[in-house]
Amino acid sequence: MPAVTIENVHKSFGAVEVLKGVSLSVEKGEVVAIIGRSGSGKSTLLRCINGLEACQSGRIEVAGHVLDQDQKHLRELRKDVGIVFQSYNLFPHLSVGENIMLAPRLAKGLGGPELRRMAEEVLAKVGLSEKFDAYPDNLSGGQQQRVAIARSLAMQPKVMLFDEVTSALDPELTGEVLIVMEDLAKAGMTMLLVTHEMNFARNVADVTVFMHQGRIWESGPSSELFATPKTPELQAFLSAGVH
Amino acid sequence: MTTFGWPEMLFIFRSAGWTLLLTVVAFGIGSLIGGTLAIMRLSQSRILRALASGYILVIQSIPVLMVLFMSYYGLSLFGIELPSFFAASASLAIYASAYLAEIWRGSIQSVPFQQWEASSSLALSRAQQYRYIILPQAVRISLPPTVGFLVQLVKNTSIVSVVGFVELSRAGTLVNNATFLPFQVFSVVAAIYFMICFPLSRLSRHLEKVMNAGRNH
């Protein structure tokens, strides 16, 4: 059974239809990169998967949960589906450790030394063990984003969504975040990522999906898609070099 | 005619205590109602939103004096005799609640919406989001304007003197009636208001500075 199934999803903001019937399936352990121009609907698609945006029609099933807008169902789904944002969105009034431990404690009822050990473990995974008691304001953008990844991992999600997570970072900080994501991919995490990092998509993603005008325009194994793009739109997109 | 001596001074000081008590009670009850209203204004239920907006609109559009008259004289028409302290603190609490609600609604809305998204994506319920993510940040934002409003409230307690409740202003009037030394008497009264309000104003300004400094680093 696929980890993510998206069937004929439509989504409009007012009169503007941003998703015009998108279907996509992601196997367990698979890494799928979604590329495309701004406005092609790729972030919206990602945000529909964990219910941050409600789609008007179509069906989404993720980690065994069929998506609907019932708040209780959404919470259950979100325990299994992590998301990392472009702007990190750490909680500025909480320390790194508290950022990580809050949701497992509140949503999953974990606690005590066990929870702390788990938080230290995920923080070690992103290489920031020494920052447990630091506050987000005192971290660099790259470090904040790695903490955001750790915060998501602490929920032990079955699927992870990444929404342009390196777009707000200086080039020299992008690398440290991508390394963490590559490690996750190698560890077998099911990942969907919207990205402008073409090298990362080519080298790490099993499948790359090119979105254009609210549709999946072209998709396939990353190696093939980047080597031999078939549609003129993808060819133009890849050769433009400016994404 | 009496002189303006220690007994009169003591009387004025004691009345300043009533002003303080009135402020504390009005602010306490006003906070509870105002906080509830602020959350209602941001509720997903249209009915709750409309109820809160209506209340705030009405209270902000009528003088607090009218609320005071209504609760003091109005209710007595129906045979409900409120002691003047209750009528006074209830009216001021109603007045404070409408203003605090708006200050706090603004503060809650100043918390970036991404904080809502991030916390809901972590499977937190709406109540948990408020309790652990949004309100702690909103409280920080709201402190300077809240303390600023508190200064207004201290001064506005003087209005309840019209229903015969003896707080600081009323005490001044009474002493003046007996001594005919308006300049001296009301200088003392004004000085006491100043001693209460000045530290609060400074606190508000200080908090504003601290908050802005915190935002920049």
Interface residues (C-beta under 8 A of the other chain):
Chain A: N50 L52 Q71 L74 R75 E76 R78 K79 G82 I83 F85 S87 N89 L90 F91 P92 H93 L102 A103 L106 A107 K108 D137 R151 S152 M155
Chain B: P112 Q114 Q115 E117 A118 S119 S120 S121 L122 A123 L124 S125 R126 Q128 Y132 I133 P136 Q137 R140 H217
